[in-house]
Amino acid sequence: MSRAAWLNTALAAAVLALGAFLYLMPAKEAGIEHSLSALKPQEALSLRVERAGAVPVVLEKKQDAWFVTSPFTARADDGRVQQLLAIVQARSSYRLPADDRARFGLEPPQARIVVDGHVFSFGLVNEITREQYVMSGDAVYPVHPRYGMALPATAADAASRQLFASQEVPVRIESRHFTVAQQDGKWVLTPGAADLSQDDLIRWVDEWRLASALRVEARSATGKREEIRVQLKSGSTVTIGIVARAPELVLARSDEKLQYYFRAELAKRLLSPPTTRDEPAGKK
């Protein structure tokens, strides 16, 4: 193709793109912003995420905390929930009639978020403005694509990566080889180690309490595995199964259908007895 022909082709493509932009986007109304809904994130009680070809993900708020309730039950990632709920307060400079949904990629939509029964449908992304079309009520609004990018690809993506919820406070952690427990207001390692301080024990317990996984996945069916029993301050007990130690540390709670994936080096600290600050974990 000659240089002139190439330039003509490029110019024609640009004209077509501009034409599509003008077709989809009317003149901007100066100083006017349109709200996608009158909902308030803090008042929401239910969320449903639907993606083409994927199993719907359902989340519900219970006693000020969010949970994944379908296709399995798990604690939800609060940060992800807030990202999803942000759509209810999204604002747009344009409000377009939804009488021709196909031109916005909304027939059918690529995905939907249903917040307390109010539907937000996600269509295509405008190649010129890089805004995504979202239908709410009887209108279509171009908004920043971050709202669509927040949609979880799977239910596991909406689940919390924290091994324990903030209100779950361990008071006893028991493995096959040793136990760390609170006794009379102090932490005690059994069998004991004379050189350990309370700071050493508290630091080790906090590693368990604050453990955050690299990712979570649906739990796979496996045979009998080594277990850690964790008694909580509330009086309940959580059993943690050790699925694998390498190439990643993989743990599974008995009360959830999830596996938590951590870096392998964390296994040396969590699965070995507490050590002094200056002693490398696992060295005996």
Secondary structure as GFF3:
##gff-version 3
##sequence-region A 1 284
A	DSSP	alpha_helix	3	24	.	.	.	ID=ss1
A	DSSP	beta_strand	34	35	.	.	.	ID=ss2
A	DSSP	three_ten_helix	41	43	.	.	.	ID=ss3
A	DSSP	beta_strand	46	51	.	.	.	ID=ss4
A	DSSP	beta_strand	57	62	.	.	.	ID=ss5
A	DSSP	beta_strand	65	70	.	.	.	ID=ss6
A	DSSP	beta_strand	74	75	.	.	.	ID=ss7
A	DSSP	alpha_helix	78	85	.	.	.	ID=ss8
A	DSSP	three_ten_helix	86	89	.	.	.	ID=ss9
A	DSSP	beta_strand	91	92	.	.	.	ID=ss10
A	DSSP	beta_strand	96	97	.	.	.	ID=ss11
A	DSSP	three_ten_helix	101	104	.	.	.	ID=ss12
A	DSSP	beta_strand	111	115	.	.	.	ID=ss13
A	DSSP	beta_strand	118	125	.	.	.	ID=ss14
A	DSSP	beta_strand	132	136	.	.	.	ID=ss15
A	DSSP	beta_strand	139	143	.	.	.	ID=ss16
A	DSSP	alpha_helix	146	149	.	.	.	ID=ss17
A	DSSP	three_ten_helix	155	158	.	.	.	ID=ss18
A	DSSP	beta_strand	170	174	.	.	.	ID=ss19
A	DSSP	beta_strand	179	183	.	.	.	ID=ss20
A	DSSP	beta_strand	186	190	.	.	.	ID=ss21
A	DSSP	alpha_helix	198	209	.	.	.	ID=ss22
A	DSSP	beta_strand	215	218	.	.	.	ID=ss23
A	DSSP	beta_strand	227	232	.	.	.	ID=ss24
A	DSSP	beta_strand	237	244	.	.	.	ID=ss25
A	DSSP	beta_strand	248	253	.	.	.	ID=ss26
A	DSSP	beta_strand	258	263	.	.	.	ID=ss27
A	DSSP	alpha_helix	265	270	.	.	.	ID=ss28
###
